[in-house]
Amino acid sequence: MQKKGSILAENIIFIILNLTFIIILMLFLFSKTGAAPVMEEKYAKQIAMLVDTSEPVMTIDINMEDAIEIAQKENMNLNEAIAINGNIVTVKLRPDSNGYSYSFFNDVDAKANFDTKTRTKYYLTITKNE
């Protein structure tokens, strides 16, 4: 009686499908780590937190070089990348999306402006809400 090992076709198919799924999952994760939606959320929350902790008559510089690179690749108008309406901060790095919005609680008037000299940052102007 000679015993020979045999690999079932079902096991091979199962292993190939699992490897394919893991590879696709890893590619998806690597592609989304620095993508525009993640940057939009990150900067919208950071700006809202900065406005919450600020006081009237302040100017805050925000280095957004990585987000500006993404917006330029997407042909986005950099003057429209950050919008502050009322108490809602919206960061939009792609022209075909709505961006990501986040609200702040501080009772101030905030405006975001693109720094045209360095082209790597924005500055927030915080004034007293009237």
DRENKOLBA-973482 format. One record per residue: y, z, x of N, C-alpha, C in turn. Coordinates in pm, whole numbers, plus 50000, padded with zeros to 5 digits. Last residue first. Layout:
BEGIN
YZXYZXYZX/...
***
This chain:
BEGIN
589535143047973590675145147884590295142747740/587965157548247587765150248120588925153348027/589035153248578588955162048462588865153648335/586915132548785588215137548739587985146148616/585265119149053585145129048947586535133948911/583965090549170585235097249153585105106249032/581555080949404581815086149270583165093149271/580775051849582581445064649578581755068249434/578035036749752578905037949636579665050949650/577145016550040577235028749960578145027049839/577214994050190575975001750194576015014050106/579584980650238578564973950157577204980950164/581904988250364580624990250435579484982850367/583804977250176583984976650322582654977750394/583224981649913583184967849959583374966550110/581475003849745582285003549866582184989549928/581635005249396580934999949512581894999249629/582035034449199582605022249256581835018249380/581825053048905581135048649026581725035349071/583325081148757583315066648774582645063348906/583495107148516582985102048643582995086848641/584965134748384584995120048375584585114648511/583085163348273584025156548361583975141548333/581255186048198582305180148115583395174348204/577825182148278579155186348320580215178848239/575395170748220575965180248125577385184348158/574015137148222574465149248288575215157948187/571165115348176572415121548134572725133948217/570075083248272569865097748279571195104348247/568395051948268569515060348229569125075048233/567655022948441567175036348407568395044948380/567554988648322567804999048420567215012348376/566894967748168567914976748113568284987648212/566554936348349566084949148295567244957048237/567384913848484566594911848363566094924848301/568684921448719569484916048608568704914648478/568034952648870567494939348836568264933948716/569094977448893568954969649017568394955748994/570985000948745570314988348714570294979748839/571475032248621571325024648745570455012648713/573605051148430572615040448425572635033048558/574375082348304574375074148425573275063848411/576275095948048575015089148081575215080248203/578475106447923577715115248012576355109148049/580385078347925580295091747867579605100947965/578775058548142579415058048011579245071547945/578545044048439578635057548382579445056348254/576475023048626577415024048515577375038348462/575665004648904575785018348851576845018248743/575764976848926574494983748951574514998048897/577994961348913577404965548786576124973548804/578634954049167579634961849094579094967148962/576534937649242576554951449293577614960049225/574624917549048576014920149080576134934849120/571524906849186572244915649094573684917149142/569454892849313570694886049275571484893849170/567384906749420567254903249279568484895949225/568384912349670567224903449660567024898449518/570354930749595570754917749650569614907749646/568774952149511569654945549415570104931849465/567554959149755566734954449643567594946949542/569834967049900568994956149948568144950249835/570644988749746571514977149753570744964949804/568615006949799568765001649662569634989149661/569105012050070567815006550028567885000549888/571755022750065571445010450138570135003950093/573345042349951572305035749870571875022649935/574995071149992574405060350071573225054649993/577755080949824576295080449810575795068449890/580485103149828579895090849882578375091749870/582675115949592581365117649655580865104049701/585575133149526585025120049556583755122149636/587125152949273586225151649387585855136949404/588385163749038589145159049153588275159549280/586125188148901587155177748891587915175649022/582965192949070584135198148999585175187048993/579365188949051580705186249103581765192749015/576875190848945577285201449038578695199449091/576685168148783576545181548724577055192548816/576855147848972577955149448878577885163248813/574365151549098575605153049174576795155249082/572635145748885572645159148943573895161649026/573245118648850573485128148741573515142448793/572365108849097573775107849063574115117648951/569605114149078570405120149185571885119949151/568865098448856568705112948852569555119748959/569455072948955570075077548830569995092848821/567815071249183569265072149198569965076449071/565195071349065565585080749170567095082349177/565235049548888565025063148839565515073448940/565645028449070566565030648959566465045048908/563395030649237564735033049291565745035749181/561415023449055561365036649117562735040349173/562154996848991562115007348887562095021548944/562044983449255563294985949184563184996749075/559694998649488560174988349397561424992949321/558185012949661559575010549695560235000649603/555695015149524556295026849587557765024749624/554424992749418555375000049334556095011549403/552634982949603553724974149562554784981649482/550795003649629551635000149743552814991349702/549625002649369550355014549415551275011349532/548414977049374549414980449274550254992349319/546584980149583547644970049593548774972849494/544925000149471545695002849593546824992749610/543844985949252544614998249230545475001449352/542404965849386543504962249295544404974249270/540524981949522541454973449597542654969549510/539154993549307539875002149402540894993949481/538004970649186538934979249112539764987849207/536334961649393537414953149342538464961449269/534544983249411535394979749525536574971049482/533364981349153534094993349194535034990549312/532134956049168533174958649068534004970949105/530284960849377531324950549392532454952749292/528654980649260529404983549383530544973649401/527574966349041528334978649020529194981949142/526174946049173527294942449084528184954649061/524244961849300525154953549378526384949949296/522884972749081523584981549175524594973849258/521784949848966522744957948889523544967148981/519944941249149521144933149128522214941049053/518554966149360518664959849229519974952149217/516814963749646518124966649591518244958849461/513874978549758514494967349688515824971949629/511674985250022512874989049948513474976849879/508174985449994509364978550040510544983349956/505224998850094506385000750006507574993750068/501924989050090503184988150161504314989750059/498825000050082500005000050000501265000050087/
***
